[in-house]
Amino acid sequence: MKNIFMKKIKEEILEYLFREKKEKVSVSELKSYFNLENFDEIIKSLEDEGKIKLENDFVILTDQGEKEGEDIFEKHEFVEDFLKNIGVSEDFAHEKACEIEHHVSEDKLKDIHPLSELNTGEIGEIVLIRGGRGLIQRLYDMGLTPGTEIKVLRQAPFGPIEILLRGYHLALGRGVTDRIWVKKKS
């Protein structure tokens, strides 16, 4: 149980450092934010793993630590958006995303991409639509709902993407296709 807790706290620290986008954070600021008895042990462990560097009284993310912090942050955002899309309140979605993000493996997310990243001829199933209520409702009204299978028919360089769904063709702008997350099908 201690290892699971330790892993979660390390991930929280890396995510915090990444999210805050500061070049360096003082050890005392971090210690007061997380308020943990074994804080020094956790920081030492992160340093030994090559995820942070300690300089004077400051904590600095290494490239490896920044990558892990970004991964955790992206998982959090993905889970939070998903929960909000299914009608969960914003506060509850944020709280639950903080819990769930540590249990989502990279393997589960590796085949999930924005629609804009699919190539011509590739097929995907809609998993999530990220955006405001107006955009989400408009896309739902066009038949773009979670579970719907789509095929990329054509792509204009820097322009719209033509897809096939539910037997009809639809052209969507790149900005919209960046917000539609799909699981690639073989």
KANORMO-V846378 format. One record per residue. N is the residue number from 0. RES is the residue in one letter. NEAR is the number of other C-alpha atoms within 10 Angstrom. Layout:
n=N res=RES near=NEAR
n=N res=RES near=NEAR
This chain:
n=0 res=M near=5
n=1 res=K near=7
n=2 res=N near=8
n=3 res=I near=10
n=4 res=F near=10
n=5 res=M near=15
n=6 res=K near=13
n=7 res=K near=17
n=8 res=I near=17
n=9 res=K near=19
n=10 res=E near=21
n=11 res=E near=19
n=12 res=I near=20
n=13 res=L near=24
n=14 res=E near=23
n=15 res=Y near=19
n=16 res=L near=23
n=17 res=F near=22
n=18 res=R near=14
n=19 res=E near=10
n=20 res=K near=12
n=21 res=K near=12
n=22 res=E near=11
n=23 res=K near=16
n=24 res=V near=17
n=25 res=S near=14
n=26 res=V near=19
n=27 res=S near=12
n=28 res=E near=13
n=29 res=L near=18
n=30 res=K near=15
n=31 res=S near=10
n=32 res=Y near=11
n=33 res=F near=13
n=34 res=N near=11
n=35 res=L near=13
n=36 res=E near=9
n=37 res=N near=10
n=38 res=F near=17
n=39 res=D near=12
n=40 res=E near=12
n=41 res=I near=17
n=42 res=I near=21
n=43 res=K near=14
n=44 res=S near=15
n=45 res=L near=19
n=46 res=E near=18
n=47 res=D near=11
n=48 res=E near=12
n=49 res=G near=14
n=50 res=K near=21
n=51 res=I near=23
n=52 res=K near=19
n=53 res=L near=16
n=54 res=E near=11
n=55 res=N near=8
n=56 res=D near=11
n=57 res=F near=16
n=58 res=V near=22
n=59 res=I near=21
n=60 res=L near=25
n=61 res=T near=14
n=62 res=D near=12
n=63 res=Q near=13
n=64 res=G near=24
n=65 res=E near=20
n=66 res=K near=16
n=67 res=E near=18
n=68 res=G near=24
n=69 res=E near=18
n=70 res=D near=18
n=71 res=I near=24
n=72 res=F near=21
n=73 res=E near=14
n=74 res=K near=22
n=75 res=H near=24
n=76 res=E near=18
n=77 res=F near=18
n=78 res=V near=21
n=79 res=E near=25
n=80 res=D near=22
n=81 res=F near=18
n=82 res=L near=19
n=83 res=K near=19
n=84 res=N near=19
n=85 res=I near=10
n=86 res=G near=10
n=87 res=V near=15
n=88 res=S near=12
n=89 res=E near=14
n=90 res=D near=11
n=91 res=F near=13
n=92 res=A near=22
n=93 res=H near=19
n=94 res=E near=12
n=95 res=K near=16
n=96 res=A near=21
n=97 res=C near=19
n=98 res=E near=14
n=99 res=I near=14
n=100 res=E near=22
n=101 res=H near=17
n=102 res=H near=9
n=103 res=V near=14
n=104 res=S near=10
n=105 res=E near=11
n=106 res=D near=8
n=107 res=K near=9
n=108 res=L near=12
n=109 res=K near=10
n=110 res=D near=13
n=111 res=I near=19
n=112 res=H near=20
n=113 res=P near=22
n=114 res=L near=27
n=115 res=S near=21
n=116 res=E near=14
n=117 res=L near=19
n=118 res=N near=14
n=119 res=T near=14
n=120 res=G near=11
n=121 res=E near=16
n=122 res=I near=21
n=123 res=G near=23
n=124 res=E near=21
n=125 res=I near=22
n=126 res=V near=18
n=127 res=L near=26
n=128 res=I near=26
n=129 res=R near=21
n=130 res=G near=16
n=131 res=G near=11
n=132 res=R near=11
n=133 res=G near=9
n=134 res=L near=14
n=135 res=I near=20
n=136 res=Q near=15
n=137 res=R near=11
n=138 res=L near=15
n=139 res=Y near=13
n=140 res=D near=10
n=141 res=M near=12
n=142 res=G near=13
n=143 res=L near=21
n=144 res=T near=18
n=145 res=P near=15
n=146 res=G near=13
n=147 res=T near=14
n=148 res=E near=19
n=149 res=I near=23
n=150 res=K near=21
n=151 res=V near=22
n=152 res=L near=17
n=153 res=R near=15
n=154 res=Q near=19
n=155 res=A near=10
n=156 res=P near=8
n=157 res=F near=8
n=158 res=G near=12
n=159 res=P near=18
n=160 res=I near=23
n=161 res=E near=18
n=162 res=I near=21
n=163 res=L near=16
n=164 res=L near=16
n=165 res=R near=11
n=166 res=G near=7
n=167 res=Y near=8
n=168 res=H near=13
n=169 res=L near=14
n=170 res=A near=16
n=171 res=L near=14
n=172 res=G near=15
n=173 res=R near=19
n=174 res=G near=11
n=175 res=V near=19
n=176 res=T near=20
n=177 res=D near=16
n=178 res=R near=18
n=179 res=I near=23
n=180 res=W near=23
n=181 res=V near=27
n=182 res=K near=22
n=183 res=K near=20
n=184 res=K near=13
n=185 res=S near=6
